[in-house]
Amino acid sequence: MERYSRQIRYKNFGEQGQRKLAQTHVMIVGAGALGSHCAEILTRMGIGELTIIDMDIVELSNLHRQATYSENDAQMMIPKVEALKKHLLDINSNIKINTLYKEITCTNIEHILRKSNPDIVMDGMDHFKIRYLVNEVCHKFSIPWIYGAAIGSQGTVYGIDYKGPCLKCVLDKMPESAESCSINGVLPTVIYQVASMEVSELLRWITASGFSQKLITLDTFSIQYHTVNINQLKNDDCSICVHQRYDLLNQPQHTNVESQCGNTFLFRFDENIFEYAHYLPAKIKKANSFAKLLSYNEINITLFKDGRMNVYGLEDEGQAQALYTHFAKSIK
């Protein structure tokens, strides 16, 4: 316990809180800015087990705000989950870390939750569609989760245990065009504070104090904080936490071409495209066993081993659909 003596001395945490922390299994969905910082704080504090899920590799543009990653990780195109696991174990080798290098979808999220069986889920996501999907599956399985988001200098945190409103109660309609850090930018300072607030809600939950029952918003540039009592936000006709309708979980398989942010599109192919990438009408600039960087008519592409392809700089969905069809025909 000497390692954690300073936090144990805090009266609202103590030895009992430390023991409970060491017995807790936390799933972090997303290993980007929020996810990596939450993981680092929990690792340093002595969490018992982490399961970290992410589908991306480390890139140079991540390093200004995402925890533990290095220039070498970006140069070597290491998956975030693997790089994060290595760095976290260098910090604290006494914890258990599981990693999943894959995309979360409506077809696999229930299996992932059943197999991993976490005590609680934390938000490290950067897409609202995935947050709404997590909201549904956590309600279905009665798993508490902590919502956290940050953009620009603003952040939001909310611990959801379904005694109060779920995420859909707070945000009834999914934003059609959500702000993103690639377009709107983000300050590292707001990342640190939102991640700290997320972990603070987790510590309250672990020590039986319960979530704060507040929706917390903050702005680290204007130095403003605001809280809302969540009881005011409960929707008595919520499709999820009142009527148990899980529309996203029950929707058909995802599409093969999906718009992301910043003129980026996600293509989904069968995973064998990774092996046969040399048949594509694109130049392979760099490759390892996890990802390949391609170039096609000045369009940059990242191909992942599970068949996902991030395509950067396309003008519209029509161009994206045409390029997807062109690539699909080339590997048949």
Secondary structure, DSSP 8 states (H G I E B T S, - for coil): -GGGHHHHTSTTTHHHHHHHHHT-EEEEE--SHHHHHHHHHHHHHT-SEEEEEE--B--GGGTTTSSS--HHHHHTT-BHHHHHHHHHHHH-TTSEEEEEES---TTTHHHHHHHH--SEEEE--S-HHHHHHHHHHHHHTT--EEEEEEEBTEEEEEEE-SSS--HHHHS-S--TT---HHHH-B-HHHHHHHHHHHHHHHHHHHTTS----EEEEEETTTTEEEEEEGGGG--TT-TTTTT---TTTTS----SEEE-SSSEEEEE--GGGTTTGGGSSSEEEEE-SSEEEEEETTEEEEEETTSEEEEES--SHHHHHHHHHHHHHHT-
